[in-house]
Amino acid sequence: MPAKRDIYSEFQVFARRLQSLIPGAGSNQDEFEKDFSLFLRKLGTEGLTTCPPENLFWHHHFFACRTIVGSFVHFKGEKSVTNSMVFIRLLEIERLLLEYRILDRACSYYSICRQLRFMMESIVQAYYVDMEYPKLDLQGKIRILKRMKKAKNAIGGSLFREMDLNKRIKIESHDGKEIDLTRLIKTLYRELSDTVHPDYKDYVPFSENGEEHYFDWISRCILVPNPKLSGYSLEKLNQVMDIVYLLVFDNFRVFAFVIFGQIEEVLSKTNCLLSLRYIRSFEKKS
């Protein structure tokens, strides 16, 4: 039976670990800034040496986004691109993937999941407006978003119900059954939301090295590698980017095969099955 600790003892353990990582944390501001700078340099050179090499998959997604954006330069005269909210969000996602790398190197896994939730929600929202109002320019689409916000169906579950992706995209699983895309997106959103809102589960005791702890001080409060959380955030990154690619393909069907041909390897490496099956379903029909 693991030994139980009280909250005060737990904090003492946390404080000692922080002190060992950043000696100046318990001293004056100048010493802290000096020690913290040394710590960040060490973090930058050593990185996530104890974490799986698959963490570099973020770079595959960054490359894919750059490739898609570059492809759209050739279609800049197309109104479907110049007035597209999906295209604008894709530009933002490209930058957010750089932030993912920074947060990953800083071992800030919960912040990664919060960013991923925003990425998915923003691309779904942009896709819905682009597809529902294709003839509107950006100003018109902004007015639609304002109207949706007032009606409280611009984000989260309300947005997913309003869009109902199952009516727009049909994808079959390996056994021939139609994938419930709306349910899939809702589930992923709910999982990511668990890291956004404070919850009683944050305080549920867990065991480490034979001792029971009240709070995960280490993964939440100290910048140290955690292979388990790093792997979880990577899994969610691949799932969110699969949704991004799928909606980009469907939003720009005219260019979908051109884009796919350039990033097919990335989709395969990162297990983006929805996007792969979407394109291959069109290949079968043609």
N, C-alpha and C positions, 0 to 999 in steps of 0.2 A: 504493500500500500504506500503510495507516494506521501512524503511528508508535506503537510500543509503549512503555508506561510501566511502571515497576516499582511495587510496592505502596506504597512510601514516598512516591514522587512523587505517586501517586494520592491518598493521604491529604492531602498538602500542598494539592493543588487543592481537595479537599473542605473542608479547614479554612479556606482563604481565602474560599471561597464562603459558608461559615457566618458567618465574621467580617464579611463585607460585608453580610449580612442582619441580623445581631445583633451590633453592635460590642462589646458587653459580654461576649460569649461567651468571650473570652480574658482577661477581667479578673476583678475580685473579684465576690463574690456580689451586692452591692448594685447595682453597675453593670449586671450581667447582668439582674437583675430589672427594672430600669428600662428597659433597652433591649428586653427581651423583651416587656414590657407595651406599649411603643410599636409593636413589630412586630405584636402581636396586634390592636391597634387598627387599624393599617394594613391588616392582612389582613381585618378585619371590614368596613372601608369599601370596599376595592377588590375583595375577594372573588376569584372565579374569572373575572376579566375576559377572560382569554385562552382560556377553555374554552367549549365549545358551550352555547348557551342551554337545550338540552334537560335540563341538570342540574336545572332547576326541576321536572322530572317527579316528583322525590321528593315534592313538595307534592301532586301528584295522588293518589299512593298514600296519603299521610297523610290527605287529605280522604276517600278511599274507606274507609279503616279507621274513621275517625270516623263516617262515615255508617252503616257496617255495625253498629258498636257501638250507635249511636243507635237503629237499627231494632230491635235486640234488646231495648231497654228496654221496648218495647211487648209483648214476649213473655216478660217476666221471670217470669211464673208458670209457664212451660213448663219441665218438668224437663229437657228436652233442651238448654236453655240454661243453667239454673242449675247443672246437674251436668256441664257440658261443659268438657273440657280445651282444646278448640279455642278456645272463647270466651275462656278465661283467657290462652292464648297470643296471641290476637289483640289483647288489651289490651296485652300486653307489646310486640308488634310495632309497635303505634301509637307507643309511646315510643321504640323502637329506630329508627323512621323519623326522629324528631327527632335522635337521635344520628347517623344517616346524614348529615343536613345539617351538623351540627357537624364531623364528620370530613371531609366533602367540602370545607367551607370551610377546614379546616386542611390540606387536600391529603394526608390520611392514607388513601390509596387501599387499601393492603394491609389496614389495620384494617377498612375497609368490607367487604372480601370475607370477612374472618373473621366479622364480624357477620352477614353474609348467610347464611353456612353455618349458623350457629346458628339463624337464623330459619327456614330451610327444614327443618332437622333437627327442630326443636322442634314445628313445625306438623304434620309428617308423623307424628311420634310421638304427638302428641295426637289426631290424626285416627284413627290405628290403634286406640288404646284406646277412643275414643268409639264407633267403628263396631263394634268387636269385642265390646264389653261395654256396650251401650246402657242396660241396666237398672240398672247399678251407680251408686251415688252417688260423690261425689268421693273419699271415704275408701277405697271399694272399688277405685276406679281407681288410686289411689296404691299400694295393695297390689299391684295387677297390675304397675305400673311397677317396683316393687321386685323382683318375681319376674323380670321381663324383664331387669333389670340384672344379677341374679345369673346368669341364663342367657346373658348377654352377647349379647342380641339387641335391646337397647333403643336403639341408636344406629347410625349409619353403614350400611354395606352389609348388615349382618346384619338391621337393622330393615327396610330396603327389600325384602330377600328375604322376610322374614316377612310383611310387609304384602302384597306382590305386587299393586300398584295395578291391573295389567291385568285382574285378576279382578273388580275392584270398579267400575271406570269404563271405559266404551268411548267413544272419540272418534276420528272419522275425519279424515284430512288432506284437503287440497283435491282430491287425486286419488282419494279414496274408500278409501284404505288405512287400516287401523286403526293408530293411533299407539301405539308401545311406550312407555307412560308410565313403567314401571319402569326401563327403560334410560335414558330421558330424565333422570329424577331422579338416577340413579347417575352419569351423565355430568356433570351440573351440579354434583353434590356433589364429584366428583373434581376438576373444574376449580377450584372454590372451595378445596378442600383444598390445592391447589398453593401457595396464598398463606399457609396456616396453618403448614405444616411446613417447616423449613429444608431446602434442597435444593442439590445441586451446581450447579444451573442459576443460583443466585444469584451464582455466581462466574464464569460463562461470560463471556468478553470480549465487549464490544459497542462499536460505533463511534459517535462523536459529534464532529461538526465536524472530521472527518479524523483524529481521534485514537482509539486503541483503549484502552478502559478495562477494568479487571479486575472492578469492582464498581459497581453503580448507586448510588453514594453519594447522588446528588441526589434521586431519587424515594424512596429508603428512609430517608434521614437528614435531609433538609432540607424544610421546609414551603414548597414552591414549586409553583405550578400545573403539571400535566402533562396536557395535553388527551387524550393517548392513554390513560393510565391512568384518567382521569376518565370517558372514554367507555366503557372496559371495565367499570368498576364500575357505571356506569349501566345498561349492557346486562344485567349480572348481576342488578341490582336488579329490573329489569322481569321477568326470567325467574323469579326467586324469588317475586315478588309474584303472578305468574301462577299458580304452584303454590299459593300461599296462598289466592287467590280460588277456585280450582278446588276445593280441599278444603273450604273454608267452604261453598260452594254444595252440594257433595255431602253434607256432614255435616248441613246444615240444608235439606234439599230442600223442606220445607213452606214455608220463607220465601225460597227461592232467587230466585223471580221478583220478589218485592218488593224484595229487595236489588239484583238485577240492574238493575231499572228505574231505580234511583237512581245507579248507578255505571257504566252502560253506556258513557258518553262517556269516562270514565277508562280503561276497558279498551281502547277503540279507540285512544285517544291514545298509550297506553303499549305497544301491540302485544301485549296479553295474549290471544293467539289460543286457547290451550287453554280458558280460561274462556269466551270468546265462543262457541267451537264447542260446548262442553258445554251451555250454555243453549239455543243454537239447535237442537241435536239434539233437545231436549225440545219445542221449539216446533214442529218438523216432525211429531212424533208426535201432538201434541195437535190 
